[in-house]
């Protein structure tokens, strides 16, 4: 018989019952503690969000929506989901919110499969130019079931809205997707909506990477421009793994006979695409969205922007080819072609020194996504730790020292000077000790 124990005892129990797993988890925690994460596609979950995930909500199985479930015992989880919905609507000034999607990717897939029929046309951003897999990349399920057209960026790395309109008028997609995974400049959602309206298409805005900036007013909001807005809750909202689907003023437009857009989306999430919601994750979303609605979060987002601009300027001063020569959000993209090093080698060399970034394909890249010719930096986690401008300059100098002393052997093989590595590891450790991951 296994007796109920408190959360405080759970770690000790895991260690005694499964020491191997416990050891691996502890090693990962230590790695995060002693590494500077500059991965643009992530933030850091709030301690209170982690507390939500580590609750008995995980024991509740149900399907459906609050006050309309297919299982009993939902009195309190109904209230939790309703709280998450209201906080999501408040954070993004939305008229409709669904907090059940398991990820940002599933949010996009729910919308696409819920609104379109197989074979319908989609216009999304090319993955090399900054788009996401779910925007219609050739290797995705979206490309298998729908006819996908793509748009890219101009030679300077900016979105070309005239080109997008030309493509849209030519192929007349049923859905246009805007938003990006690796685009460092602001996106004009109003221009996208004008294009969509010209061909009577739905507009889906994926703001997974800029959701925090949108919520804090530092980036144009798509809520009343796009028909549907999606986001993940961990990339820039400091929440759990999961997604959101949102609507603004179009929530009640009729998309089928006697069916509104919000009603269609409700059924697209359940029962069409997903079954049981992850209720401890929904509680984590509720907690994160309360933080998003705070003054503290608004200040954090201002620092995210300040940090990314400092990082971009420092890299430019050191001679790096920063795409678009700067950034409007948390992302800084670097073209490595003129430095004779692949994105793979650069990423792995930095990782050896506990600086975590990711390789990234760039427009016109002739390398595969596993190799890539660029690096993508992000400042969500650095801002959360509390690093200031002097520390950002120091980070840039450490990065430059590492990459300068990385000898390339092949696309995937390199040699890093051992003295440089040891020096960088110690410098990173000192910064991590000075600015701990969690101030608790």
C-alpha positions in Angstrom: 0.0 0.0 0.0 1.3 3.5 -0.9 0.2 6.2 1.5 -0.4 9.8 0.5 2.6 12.0 1.3 3.2 15.7 1.3 4.9 17.5 -1.6 7.9 18.2 0.8 8.5 14.5 1.1 8.1 13.6 -2.6 11.8 14.4 -3.5 13.0 12.2 -0.8 10.7 9.4 -1.9 11.8 9.6 -5.5 15.5 9.4 -4.3 14.8 6.3 -2.3 12.6 4.5 -4.8 14.4 5.5 -8.0 17.9 6.8 -7.3 19.0 6.7 -11.0 16.1 8.9 -12.1 16.5 11.2 -9.1 20.2 11.6 -9.9 19.5 12.5 -13.5 16.9 15.1 -12.5 19.3 16.6 -9.9 22.1 16.7 -12.6 19.7 18.6 -14.9 18.8 21.1 -12.2 22.5 21.7 -11.5 23.1 22.2 -15.2 20.4 24.8 -15.4 21.8 26.5 -12.3 25.3 26.8 -13.7 24.5 27.6 -17.3 23.4 30.8 -19.0 20.4 30.0 -21.2 20.2 32.2 -24.3 17.7 30.0 -26.1 15.1 32.2 -27.7 12.4 29.6 -27.7 12.2 29.3 -23.9 11.9 31.2 -20.7 12.1 30.1 -17.1 9.1 28.7 -15.3 8.2 30.6 -12.1 8.7 28.7 -8.9 5.0 29.0 -8.2 4.2 27.5 -11.7 6.4 24.6 -10.8 4.5 24.2 -7.6 1.2 24.0 -9.6 2.6 21.3 -11.8 3.6 19.3 -8.7 0.1 18.9 -7.3 -2.6 16.3 -7.0 -4.4 17.9 -10.0 -2.4 15.4 -12.0 -4.7 12.7 -10.6 -7.9 14.2 -12.1 -9.0 12.7 -15.4 -11.8 14.4 -17.3 -12.9 15.5 -20.7 -15.0 18.5 -21.8 -15.2 21.9 -20.4 -16.1 23.4 -17.0 -19.7 22.6 -16.0 -19.9 20.2 -18.9 -17.5 17.4 -18.1 -17.7 13.7 -19.0 -16.4 12.6 -15.5 -17.3 13.5 -11.9 -15.2 15.1 -9.3 -14.6 18.3 -11.2 -15.9 20.9 -8.9 -12.6 22.5 -8.2 -10.7 21.9 -11.4 -13.7 23.6 -13.2 -13.0 26.7 -11.1 -9.2 26.5 -11.9 -9.9 26.3 -15.7 -12.3 29.1 -15.5 -9.8 31.2 -13.6 -7.1 30.4 -16.3 -9.5 31.4 -19.1 -10.4 34.7 -17.4 -6.7 35.5 -16.8 -5.8 34.7 -20.4 -8.6 37.0 -21.7 -7.4 39.8 -19.4 -3.7 39.4 -20.3 -4.4 39.7 -24.0 -7.7 41.8 -24.1 -9.3 38.8 -25.7 -13.0 37.9 -26.0 -12.4 34.2 -26.1 -9.7 31.9 -24.7 -9.2 28.2 -24.7 -6.5 27.0 -22.2 -6.6 23.3 -22.9 -4.1 22.9 -25.8 -1.1 20.8 -24.8 1.4 23.0 -26.7 1.8 25.9 -29.1 2.2 23.4 -31.9 -1.0 21.6 -31.0 -2.8 25.0 -30.8 -1.8 25.7 -34.4 -2.8 22.2 -35.5 -6.2 22.4 -33.8 -7.0 25.7 -35.5 -5.8 24.5 -38.9 -7.5 21.1 -38.9 -10.6 22.5 -37.1 -11.2 25.3 -39.7 -9.9 23.8 -42.9 -10.6 20.7 -45.0 -7.8 18.5 -46.4 -6.4 19.9 -49.6 -7.3 23.5 -48.7 -4.5 26.1 -49.3 -2.4 27.7 -46.6 0.1 30.6 -46.9 2.7 30.6 -44.2 6.2 31.8 -43.5 9.1 29.7 -45.0 10.9 27.9 -42.2 14.3 29.2 -43.4 13.0 32.7 -43.2 11.7 32.3 -39.7 8.5 30.3 -39.9 7.6 27.3 -37.7 7.1 23.7 -38.6 3.3 24.0 -38.1 3.2 26.9 -40.5 3.5 24.4 -43.3 7.1 23.2 -43.4 7.5 20.3 -45.9 8.3 17.8 -43.1 5.2 18.6 -41.1 1.8 17.0 -41.0 0.3 20.3 -42.2 2.2 19.9 -45.5 0.9 16.4 -45.9 -2.8 17.3 -45.6 -2.9 20.8 -47.1 -1.6 22.6 -50.1 1.1 24.9 -48.7 2.5 28.1 -50.2 5.3 30.1 -48.5 6.5 33.6 -48.2 10.0 34.7 -47.1 12.0 37.9 -46.3 13.7 40.4 -48.5 17.5 40.6 -49.0 17.8 42.7 -45.8 15.9 40.1 -43.8 12.6 42.0 -43.5 9.1 40.7 -44.2 8.0 41.9 -47.7 4.2 42.6 -47.4 3.8 43.4 -51.1 5.3 40.0 -51.9 2.9 38.3 -49.5 0.0 40.1 -51.1 1.1 39.1 -54.6 1.4 35.4 -53.5 -2.0 35.5 -51.7 -3.8 37.0 -54.7 -2.2 34.3 -56.9 -2.9 31.2 -54.8 -5.9 32.4 -52.8 -5.3 30.4 -49.6 -8.1 29.7 -47.1 -5.8 30.5 -44.2 -2.8 32.9 -43.9 -0.4 32.3 -41.0 1.7 35.2 -39.6 4.1 35.1 -36.7 7.6 33.6 -36.6 10.1 31.5 -34.7 13.1 33.4 -35.7 12.3 36.8 -37.0 13.9 39.7 -35.0 11.7 42.5 -36.2 8.1 43.7 -35.5 5.2 42.1 -37.4 2.5 44.3 -38.8 -0.6 42.3 -38.1 -2.9 45.0 -39.5 -1.2 44.6 -43.0 -1.7 40.9 -42.8 -5.4 41.3 -42.1 -5.9 43.6 -45.0 -4.3 41.0 -47.3 -6.5 38.2 -45.7 -9.7 40.3 -46.2 -8.9 40.8 -49.9 -9.2 37.1 -50.5 -11.7 36.3 -47.8 -9.1 34.1 -45.9 -8.8 33.4 -42.2 -5.8 35.0 -40.5 -4.0 33.0 -37.8 -1.3 34.9 -35.7 1.1 32.7 -33.9 2.7 34.8 -31.2 4.5 32.1 -29.2 7.8 33.9 -29.3 6.5 37.4 -28.6 3.5 36.8 -26.4 5.0 38.5 -23.4 5.9 41.6 -25.5 2.4 41.7 -26.9 0.8 41.3 -23.5 2.9 44.1 -22.1 2.2 46.5 -25.0 5.8 46.4 -26.4 4.6 44.8 -29.7 1.5 45.4 -31.7 -1.3 43.0 -30.6 -2.9 40.7 -33.2 -5.9 40.0 -31.1 -8.3 42.3 -33.0 -6.5 42.0 -36.3 -6.2 38.2 -36.6 -9.3 36.0 -36.6 -7.4 33.6 -34.2 -4.3 34.1 -32.1 -2.2 31.2 -30.7 0.7 31.0 -28.3 2.7 28.6 -26.2 2.8 29.4 -22.5 6.5 28.7 -21.8 8.4 30.6 -24.5 7.9 34.1 -23.1 5.2 33.8 -20.5 7.4 32.0 -17.9 4.7 29.3 -17.6 4.3 25.6 -18.0 4.5 23.6 -21.2 1.2 24.3 -23.0 -0.7 26.4 -25.4 -3.5 29.0 -25.7 -6.0 29.8 -28.4 -7.4 33.3 -28.4 -9.9 35.5 -30.3 -10.7 39.2 -30.3 -13.6 40.9 -31.9 -14.1 38.1 -34.5 -15.0 35.5 -31.8 -18.7 35.6 -32.6 -18.6 35.8 -36.5 -20.5 33.0 -38.2 -18.2 30.5 -39.9 -20.8 27.8 -40.6 -24.6 27.8 -40.4 -25.5 28.8 -36.8 -21.9 28.2 -35.7 -19.6 31.0 -34.5 -15.8 31.1 -34.6 -15.4 30.5 -30.9 -17.9 27.6 -30.9 -16.0 26.1 -33.8 -12.7 26.4 -31.9 -14.2 24.9 -28.7 -15.2 21.8 -30.6 -11.9 21.7 -32.5 -10.0 21.4 -29.2 -12.5 18.8 -27.8 -13.7 16.4 -29.0 -12.1 16.8 -32.4 -8.4 17.0 -31.6 -7.6 16.5 -27.9 -9.1 14.4 -25.1 -8.2 14.8 -21.5 -6.8 18.3 -20.6 -3.7 18.4 -18.4 -5.2 20.1 -15.4 -2.0 20.7 -13.4 -0.6 22.5 -16.5 -3.8 24.5 -16.7 -3.2 25.6 -13.1 0.3 26.5 -14.1 -1.1 28.6 -16.9 -3.4 30.4 -14.5 -0.5 31.2 -12.3 1.7 32.4 -15.1 -1.1 34.5 -16.6 -1.6 36.2 -13.3 2.1 37.2 -13.4 1.6 38.4 -17.0 -1.0 40.8 -15.7 1.4 42.3 -13.1 3.6 45.5 -13.2 6.6 43.2 -12.4 6.1 41.4 -15.7 5.9 44.6 -17.7 9.2 45.7 -16.2 10.7 42.3 -17.0 9.6 42.6 -20.7 11.2 46.0 -20.9 14.5 44.5 -19.7 14.1 41.6 -22.2 14.1 44.2 -25.0 16.9 46.3 -23.5 19.0 43.2 -23.2 18.5 42.0 -26.7 19.3 45.4 -28.2 22.5 45.5 -26.1 23.4 42.0 -27.2 22.9 42.8 -30.8 24.9 46.0 -30.7 27.7 44.3 -28.8 27.9 41.6 -31.4 27.9 44.1 -34.3 30.7 46.0 -32.6 32.7 42.7 -32.5 32.2 42.3 -36.2 29.4 39.7 -36.3 26.8 39.7 -39.1 23.6 40.3 -37.2 20.6 39.8 -39.4 18.6 43.0 -40.0 21.4 44.8 -38.1 19.4 44.6 -34.8 16.2 43.5 -33.2 12.8 44.7 -32.1 12.1 41.7 -29.8 14.0 39.3 -27.7 15.8 37.5 -30.6 19.2 38.2 -32.1 20.0 36.2 -35.3 23.6 35.9 -36.4 24.8 34.8 -39.9 28.0 32.8 -39.4 28.8 32.2 -43.1 31.6 34.8 -43.1 33.2 33.4 -39.9 33.8 29.9 -41.3 31.9 28.0 -38.7 28.6 26.2 -38.9 25.7 26.8 -36.5 26.2 23.3 -35.2 29.8 23.8 -34.2 29.1 27.2 -32.7 26.2 25.9 -30.7 28.2 22.9 -29.3 31.3 24.9 -28.6 29.3 27.4 -26.6 27.5 24.6 -24.8 30.9 23.1 -23.7 31.3 26.4 -21.8 27.7 26.3 -20.3 26.3 29.0 -22.7 23.1 27.5 -24.2 22.0 28.8 -27.6 20.6 27.1 -30.7 21.8 26.8 -34.3 19.3 28.2 -36.8 18.8 28.2 -40.5 18.9 31.6 -42.2 17.3 32.8 -45.5 19.0 31.1 -48.4 20.7 28.6 -46.2 22.3 25.6 -48.0 22.9 23.7 -44.8 20.4 21.3 -43.3 18.5 22.2 -40.1 20.8 19.9 -38.2 23.9 21.9 -39.3 22.5 25.4 -40.2 24.5 28.6 -41.0 23.2 30.8 -38.2 22.8 31.2 -34.4 19.7 32.4 -32.6 20.1 34.1 -29.3 17.3 35.1 -26.8 17.3 37.2 -23.7 14.1 35.9 -21.8 16.1 33.9 -19.3 18.9 36.4 -18.8 16.4 39.1 -18.0 14.7 36.8 -15.5 18.0 36.2 -13.7 18.5 39.9 -13.4 21.7 40.5 -15.4 22.4 44.1 -16.2 24.0 45.9 -19.2 27.6 45.4 -18.0 26.9 41.6 -17.6 25.4 41.5 -21.2 28.6 43.0 -22.5 30.6 40.5 -20.6 28.4 37.6 -22.0 29.1 38.9 -25.5 32.8 39.0 -24.9 32.8 35.5 -23.5 30.9 34.3 -26.6 33.3 36.0 -28.9 36.3 34.5 -27.1 34.9 31.0 -27.4 33.9 31.2 -31.1 37.2 32.9 -32.0 39.2 30.1 -30.4 37.1 27.3 -31.9 38.9 25.5 -34.7 36.6 24.0 -37.3 37.4 20.6 -38.6 34.2 19.9 -40.5 30.5 20.9 -40.4 30.1 18.9 -37.2 33.6 18.6 -35.7 35.6 21.3 -34.0 38.3 21.8 -31.4 38.1 24.3 -28.6 41.2 25.6 -26.9 41.2 24.0 -23.4 42.5 27.1 -21.6 39.8 29.2 -23.2 37.1 26.7 -22.3 38.2 26.5 -18.6 38.3 30.3 -18.4 34.8 30.7 -20.0 33.3 28.0 -17.7 34.6 29.9 -14.6 33.3 33.2 -15.9 29.9 31.7 -16.6 29.8 30.1 -13.2 30.6 33.4 -11.5 27.8 35.1 -13.4 25.4 32.4 -12.5 26.4 32.6 -8.8 25.9 36.3 -8.8 22.6 36.1 -10.6 21.0 32.8 -9.5 18.2 31.2 -11.5 15.8 31.4 -8.7 16.0 34.0 -5.9 14.4 31.7 -3.3 
